Amino acid sequence: MQIHGFQKTTLLDYPGNVAATIFLGHCNFRCPFCHNSELVLAPDKVPIIDSEEVLTLLKKRSNILDGVCITGGEPTLTNDLSDFIKKVKSIGLKVKLDTNGSNPEVLRSLIDNNLLDYVAMDIKSSPTQYAKVCGLESVNLNNIKESVTYLKKQELPYEFRTTIVKELHTFEDIHEVGKWLQGCKAYYLQPYQDSKQVIQPGFTSYTKEELVKLQTQLKKYIDYVEIRGIDL
């Protein structure tokens, strides 16, 4: 298990829980607004943290932690992910997975084997704009749709979320996403924030007022729509 980052405590990454966050490398997408550029573009150049050391730290902190968030990169590309999660679960901690939904078979296996307690799936854009926003010439959209359909049928807590980039998302794109995700449990809009760590710096987000307008439109399709990362 190649762990490239470990945050001992977070109140943000796992809703309603005190958690630690584990960062894995490699990703099959190249979203230009991604904040983890090193993990995506050059994971082999990022130092590896010994997984047993991480597990030891998790055991020591199990009295103050509720769970662990596993993110990336794209975690479902890691072959020994399920084995590592089993070790985390044996400590008594819950596990949240962040994923782009491109590996529905892995996602289904983890859920069917009761290894996940929460899933956050990124929805990059409307189906017609998906590849563009992922920074690719093409995307297997059937896999993405399969993951969406599977999650919508689960009792397991989950969320869909979209990082909103003004230069990449139109109101119509997000409107189409709302129709696609209709009936889902929760959908979050996340305004883009520029930083030196993104793959392609210089993007911007919509204003608070514009995001609220999007939120209102989306509630025609989804009961629970929230804007994450700004004070309303």
Backbone torsions as a table, in degrees:
resi	resn	phi	psi	omega
1	MET	NA	111.8	-177.9
2	GLN	-93.6	99.1	179.0
3	ILE	-94.2	127.2	-177.0
4	HIS	-109.2	-5.0	178.6
5	GLY	-161.9	145.7	-178.9
6	PHE	-145.2	118.9	176.3
7	GLN	-107.0	118.9	-172.0
8	LYS	-64.5	-36.3	-176.2
9	THR	-145.5	133.0	173.5
10	THR	-143.8	141.8	174.2
11	LEU	-105.0	1.8	-172.8
12	LEU	-108.4	-33.5	-168.7
13	ASP	-77.6	-23.6	-178.7
14	TYR	-127.8	99.4	-173.0
15	PRO	-50.4	126.5	176.1
16	GLY	78.7	7.1	-176.3
17	ASN	-135.4	148.7	168.2
18	VAL	-84.4	123.3	-171.9
19	ALA	-138.2	165.0	166.4
20	ALA	-106.5	154.6	-179.8
21	THR	-121.6	132.5	179.1
22	ILE	-114.0	130.5	-178.7
23	PHE	-108.5	123.4	176.3
24	LEU	-105.2	158.1	-178.3
25	GLY	-96.9	174.4	177.3
26	HIS	75.3	139.9	176.1
27	CYS	-153.8	145.7	178.4
28	ASN	-92.4	0.4	174.1
29	PHE	-110.2	162.7	178.4
30	ARG	-133.3	47.9	-178.0
31	CYS	-55.9	121.2	-173.2
32	PRO	-64.6	-19.0	-178.8
33	PHE	-96.5	7.8	-177.7
34	CYS	-64.1	134.9	-178.2
35	HIS	-87.5	-7.4	-178.7
36	ASN	-111.0	55.0	-171.8
37	SER	-58.6	-40.0	-179.2
38	GLU	-63.8	-41.5	-179.2
39	LEU	-66.6	-27.6	-178.5
40	VAL	-87.4	-47.3	-171.3
41	LEU	-90.8	-32.3	-175.3
42	ALA	-145.1	56.4	-176.8
43	PRO	-61.7	-29.6	-178.6
44	ASP	-68.7	-15.3	178.5
45	LYS	-93.2	-5.6	179.8
46	VAL	-93.3	129.7	-179.4
47	PRO	-53.8	146.3	179.3
48	ILE	-98.4	134.5	176.2
49	ILE	-99.1	128.2	-177.1
50	ASP	-59.8	126.8	-175.4
51	SER	-64.7	-32.9	178.9
52	GLU	-68.8	-32.9	175.8
53	GLU	-65.9	-40.1	177.9
54	VAL	-63.3	-45.1	179.7
55	LEU	-62.8	-38.0	177.6
56	THR	-63.1	-42.4	178.0
57	LEU	-65.1	-39.6	178.7
58	LEU	-63.1	-39.4	177.7
59	LYS	-62.7	-43.5	-178.9
60	LYS	-64.4	-30.8	-175.7
61	ARG	-102.0	9.6	-175.0
62	SER	-65.0	-19.2	179.2
63	ASN	-78.9	-15.8	178.4
64	ILE	-114.8	-12.6	179.6
65	LEU	-97.7	144.2	171.6
66	ASP	-94.9	-33.0	-174.9
67	GLY	-164.5	-174.2	-178.9
68	VAL	-131.6	134.6	173.2
69	CYS	-102.2	126.3	178.1
70	ILE	-108.4	119.8	-175.1
71	THR	-134.8	-169.5	-176.2
72	GLY	-153.6	-144.6	11.0
73	GLY	48.8	-166.6	176.3
74	GLU	-119.6	104.7	-173.3
75	PRO	-58.6	-30.9	-175.3
76	THR	-70.9	-4.2	174.8
77	LEU	-83.4	-9.7	-177.5
78	THR	-86.7	120.9	-172.1
79	ASN	-63.0	-37.2	-175.4
80	ASP	-99.8	27.0	-179.0
81	LEU	-59.7	-47.8	-176.4
82	SER	-63.5	-38.7	179.1
83	ASP	-63.9	-40.3	179.0
84	PHE	-66.7	-42.5	179.9
85	ILE	-61.9	-39.1	177.8
86	LYS	-58.4	-38.5	178.6
87	LYS	-68.0	-39.0	177.4
88	VAL	-64.5	-43.8	-179.5
89	LYS	-64.5	-32.8	-179.9
90	SER	-66.7	-21.6	176.5
91	ILE	-75.9	-19.9	-178.8
92	GLY	101.0	17.4	-178.5
93	LEU	-103.2	145.8	174.4
94	LYS	-77.3	159.9	-178.0
95	VAL	-129.0	126.7	172.6
96	LYS	-109.2	135.3	178.7
97	LEU	-112.5	129.4	169.5
98	ASP	-97.2	130.1	-176.3
99	THR	-148.9	155.6	173.9
100	ASN	-91.5	-1.2	174.5
101	GLY	77.3	12.0	-175.5
102	SER	-81.4	-9.6	179.8
103	ASN	-122.9	73.9	-175.9
104	PRO	-60.5	-30.9	-179.9
105	GLU	-66.0	-41.1	178.3
106	VAL	-67.1	-45.1	179.4
107	LEU	-58.7	-46.3	-179.2
108	ARG	-63.0	-42.4	-179.2
109	SER	-62.8	-43.0	-179.7
110	LEU	-63.7	-42.6	-179.2
111	ILE	-71.3	-44.4	-178.1
112	ASP	-63.1	-25.8	179.1
113	ASN	-96.1	15.2	175.5
114	ASN	57.4	38.5	-178.9
115	LEU	-98.6	-8.2	-179.1
116	LEU	-121.5	147.0	177.8
117	ASP	-114.4	-14.3	-179.7
118	TYR	-162.1	141.0	177.6
119	VAL	-128.1	131.5	171.6
120	ALA	-115.3	114.3	-178.8
121	MET	-108.7	126.9	176.8
122	ASP	-76.0	129.4	171.7
123	ILE	-107.8	111.6	-169.7
124	LYS	-74.0	-37.4	-179.1
125	SER	-174.9	-169.0	173.8
126	SER	-67.7	156.2	-178.2
127	PRO	-53.1	-38.7	-177.0
128	THR	-70.8	-23.0	-177.8
129	GLN	-107.6	7.5	-170.5
130	TYR	-60.0	-52.4	-176.8
131	ALA	-59.5	-43.7	-179.4
132	LYS	-57.7	-47.5	-177.2
133	VAL	-71.1	-26.0	176.1
134	CYS	-79.0	-5.8	-179.1
135	GLY	74.8	27.0	-176.8
136	LEU	-126.9	162.7	175.6
137	GLU	-76.3	-31.4	179.4
138	SER	-153.0	156.1	178.7
139	VAL	-137.3	142.2	174.0
140	ASN	-76.5	87.9	-175.5
141	LEU	-67.5	-25.1	177.8
142	ASN	-60.3	-38.6	178.2
143	ASN	-65.2	-42.3	178.6
144	ILE	-61.4	-47.4	-179.0
145	LYS	-63.9	-35.6	178.4
146	GLU	-63.9	-41.6	178.7
147	SER	-65.4	-41.4	178.5
148	VAL	-61.1	-49.6	-178.7
149	THR	-61.0	-42.1	-179.3
150	TYR	-64.3	-45.9	-179.2
151	LEU	-63.7	-39.0	-177.9
152	LYS	-63.0	-19.7	-179.7
153	LYS	-92.1	-4.7	-172.8
154	GLN	-89.5	146.5	169.2
155	GLU	-77.9	-22.7	178.6
156	LEU	-55.5	134.9	175.6
157	PRO	-60.2	134.5	178.4
158	TYR	-151.0	166.0	172.8
159	GLU	-144.5	149.9	166.2
160	PHE	-105.5	149.5	-177.7
161	ARG	-151.3	148.0	179.2
162	THR	-132.7	126.4	171.1
163	THR	-79.8	118.6	-173.3
164	ILE	-90.1	118.3	-179.7
165	VAL	-117.8	121.2	-172.9
166	LYS	-58.2	-38.6	-177.4
167	GLU	-76.5	-12.7	-175.2
168	LEU	-116.3	-20.4	-176.1
169	HIS	-121.6	126.8	170.9
170	THR	-94.7	164.9	175.4
171	PHE	-58.4	-37.3	-179.2
172	GLU	-66.2	-37.8	176.2
173	ASP	-56.6	-49.4	-177.2
174	ILE	-69.5	-33.9	174.8
175	HIS	-60.1	-42.2	178.4
176	GLU	-66.4	-36.9	176.3
177	VAL	-61.3	-43.0	179.2
178	GLY	-58.4	-44.1	178.8
179	LYS	-65.5	-38.2	179.4
180	TRP	-63.9	-43.3	-175.4
181	LEU	-90.4	8.1	-173.6
182	GLN	-46.1	129.8	177.8
183	GLY	89.3	-0.5	-179.4
184	CYS	-71.5	164.6	-175.5
185	LYS	-71.1	-42.5	-174.0
186	ALA	-156.4	139.4	178.0
187	TYR	-137.0	129.6	-178.4
188	TYR	-115.7	133.9	169.5
189	LEU	-95.1	129.4	-178.7
190	GLN	-120.7	107.5	-179.4
191	PRO	-64.1	133.9	178.8
192	TYR	-61.8	140.5	173.7
193	GLN	-128.4	124.6	-176.5
194	ASP	-72.9	149.5	175.3
195	SER	-160.5	169.6	179.6
196	LYS	-73.3	-14.0	-176.1
197	GLN	-89.5	-5.9	-177.9
198	VAL	-75.1	157.0	-179.4
199	ILE	-64.0	-41.5	179.9
200	GLN	-133.3	93.4	-178.0
201	PRO	-65.0	160.9	171.9
202	GLY	110.5	-3.3	177.0
203	PHE	-74.8	167.9	178.1
204	THR	-134.5	170.3	178.1
205	SER	-114.9	165.8	171.7
206	TYR	-69.9	161.5	177.6
207	THR	-71.3	166.2	177.0
208	LYS	-57.4	-42.5	-178.6
209	GLU	-64.1	-39.6	179.2
210	GLU	-67.9	-38.3	178.8
211	LEU	-66.3	-38.8	177.0
212	VAL	-64.0	-38.0	177.1
213	LYS	-63.4	-42.2	175.9
214	LEU	-61.5	-44.2	179.5
215	GLN	-56.7	-45.0	-179.8
216	THR	-62.3	-42.7	179.0
217	GLN	-63.4	-41.3	-176.3
218	LEU	-68.0	-26.3	-178.9
219	LYS	-69.5	-6.1	170.6
220	LYS	-68.0	-24.6	-174.4
221	TYR	-114.8	-29.3	-173.0
222	ILE	-130.2	126.0	-176.0
223	ASP	-66.1	-42.9	-175.5
224	TYR	-108.4	103.3	177.0
225	VAL	-127.4	123.0	-179.1
226	GLU	-127.8	156.7	175.4
227	ILE	-105.4	122.2	-176.0
228	ARG	-101.4	135.1	171.9
229	GLY	100.7	-0.5	174.9
230	ILE	-135.9	154.4	176.9
231	ASP	-88.9	125.4	-179.4
232	LEU	-98.5	NA	NA
